[in-house]
Amino acid sequence: MNKTKRAQEEEYTRQSLQKFFAKYPNEDACLREFPANCKACGTYNEKAFESSQRVFDCDNCSTKTWRTAGTIFHGLKYLLPTFALIWTHEDRAILSPYKLSRIFKIAYSTAWETDKKLHNLFEREMENFDTADMVTTAFNPVICKRSNFCTGGEHPDYFEENVQMDPDILDDLDEDQQAVCAALIVKPTGFDVLFEKAGIPIARFSAALGTLNLLGIVKQHLGNKYSLKKNPTVLSRSEKSLLEVFFEYIRNFHGISRKYLQQYVAAFWARYCRKRWSKGSLLKCCMTNAINGSQRVRCIHPGIVQIPFV
Ligand SMILES: [Zn+2]
């Protein structure tokens, strides 16, 4: 990313934070977003709301209620940093954990945990979305940190050479396999539909599909459906330009490791997919979900990343 662009990005973040502090000048302002109703009987507790108490005893039934319970904010010493991160994210501004720790004078590790918690939330939300597989080599331009998958002394790209499909392999396919490939798309399609599209006898079709599966070119889904795994050679023009926007976004983080690629894809999705993430929806999602930073959402294949259909 060039200097002007970075300066613009920083200025945009500064303005976004300015608006944030106008709305949330202190901890109390954040706490006011949480309902002050008893979790047992629902009675509203005005005193708790007005005095910004995090925990109160119900006047009606005496039950103790923690207002942040069941949200990602529960157990946090300060609400402001997380609120700021959510705010800037919804504003599509960039606020790195490093900057977050500087602004709110919190430990870097705390800022990093906060960031990770949101990433985990995005990843979990993405699971409810329709996704396609993509080989991670497509992301090589922005991957420059070593991850645990790499062996010491080797280039970060090296480890996956065994798990990715060689783009040249498409040329090596026989006629039947090419016919099946032509029928496949990245969205899972039923066996029968594919068979009809491929236009070859059923035995040959099954054999070709099986081979493509073994070669790692197709992916099998539930309900006897198949999809084409994405790799740079099968990207459409709009997908390629979306990838460019993603690279631009990633460059703000000074290179990421392949291990965290999925999380960044999810964060990118949560930033740009307005269909799912309208203004205010992230805060709402954080208010109704409890997730902690150390929770891993799922274990993914190191060479494959899930891409949501936007
Ligand atoms: Zn009550």
Residues whose N, C-alpha, C, O or C-beta is under 5 A from the ligand:
A	BS01	ZN	C38 A40 C41 G42 T43 C58 N60 C61 S62 T63
